[in-house]
Amino acid sequence: MPEHKLDTICVQGGYTPANGEPRQIPIIQSTTFKYDTSEEMGKLFDLEASGYFYTRLQNPTNDYVAAKIAEMEGGTAGMLTSSGQAANFFAMFNICECGGHIVSSSSIYGGTFNLISVTMAKMGIEATFVSPDCTEEELNAAFRENTKLVFGETIANPALTVLDIEKFAKAAHAHGVPLIVDNTFPTPVNCRPIEWGADIVTHSTTKYMDGHGTAVGGAIVDSGKFNWMEHADKYPGLCTPDESYHGITYAEKFGQGGAFITKATAQLMRDLGSIQSP
Ligand SMILES: Cc1ncc(COP(=O)(O)O)c(C=O)c1O
């Protein structure tokens, strides 16, 4: 369980204002951030210093909200996306590229089912769908050499099937891959999948997380529990140098707790966009 009660984290999490700073998370509605020299900006771009320069990559408001959601889920790092679709796509594509394979519960939101079975198939990613009520033997039989992740929804939309997170996590870990759980329906107030073995948690914040029906959005949280380096052969994107980002090896430079979200931000958000406006 987190150190503070969830009610407290809902109010206080992710943002700790200093004396004289706004009590509420300020909305920093700015696309860009000012620096005196291009050298200072260059260091940020090279990930040699931390700070803000362009909101597609990072924005203080988004970071505070992502940190709050990560704290509520009991994760080590989080990021926001423009929608739940983007969150699920980024979470999966961050570790599963052309030639990879996904094991997914068949009882998931139709948009995610299409994303995996039609759009990601066009990108050369295969999938095997299993009933959430399958036996452990049936679940284990769905894995292949090239399986990179397991996916499911805590409570599925629209079938309301409850995922046996422990069963799916056990099978995923036995095959050396992480479990990604879409926790949109319960929100971390009612269920924290990381406590049951999930490695990555996603959200369509469009639903209960927003609660007012006003803003489409998504979020990804990393538990920091999956040891990428132990399975480096499966995850070259995290464990070998990224030539598109100055040869950085994310798992080395940002460690187990930071590599996944840093790669998804520095690489996928940079190239594919889909940022949430502050
Ligand atoms: C469980 C679940 N995941 C993801 C999504 C997609 O989210 P969004 O509509 O924010 O893209 C939805 C939308 O209904 C959903 O119910």
The ligand as an SDF file (V2000), in Angstrom:
LIG
                    3D

 16 16  0  0  0  0  0  0  0  0999 V2000
  -10.9260    0.3400  -21.3020 C   0  0  0  0  0  0  0  0  0  0  0  0
  -10.6690    1.3760  -22.3280 C   0  0  0  0  0  0  0  0  0  0  0  0
   -9.4210    1.5660  -22.7830 N   0  0  0  0  0  0  0  0  0  0  0  0
   -9.1420    2.4970  -23.7260 C   0  0  0  0  0  0  0  0  0  0  0  0
  -10.1360    3.2710  -24.2830 C   0  0  0  0  0  0  0  0  0  0  0  0
   -9.7720    4.2840  -25.3250 C   0  0  0  0  0  0  0  0  0  0  0  0
   -9.7240    5.5340  -24.7080 O   0  0  0  0  0  0  0  0  0  0  0  0
   -9.9430    6.9320  -25.4500 P   0  0  0  0  0  0  0  0  0  0  0  0
  -11.3460    6.9730  -25.9210 O   0  0  0  0  0  0  0  0  0  0  0  0
   -9.6040    7.9420  -24.4070 O   0  0  0  0  0  0  0  0  0  0  0  0
   -8.9760    6.9570  -26.6100 O   0  0  0  0  0  0  0  0  0  0  0  0
  -11.4600    3.1260  -23.8440 C   0  0  0  0  0  0  0  0  0  0  0  0
  -12.5320    3.9440  -24.4240 C   0  0  0  0  0  0  0  0  0  0  0  0
  -13.7000    3.6780  -24.2890 O   0  0  0  0  0  0  0  0  0  0  0  0
  -11.7280    2.1480  -22.8510 C   0  0  0  0  0  0  0  0  0  0  0  0
  -12.9710    1.9520  -22.3880 O   0  0  0  0  0  0  0  0  0  0  0  0
  1  2  1  0
  2  3  1  0
  2 15  2  0
  3  4  2  0
  4  5  1  0
  5  6  1  0
  5 12  2  0
  6  7  1  0
  7  8  1  0
  8  9  2  0
  8 10  1  0
  8 11  1  0
 12 13  1  0
 12 15  1  0
 13 14  2  0
 15 16  1  0
M  END
$$$$
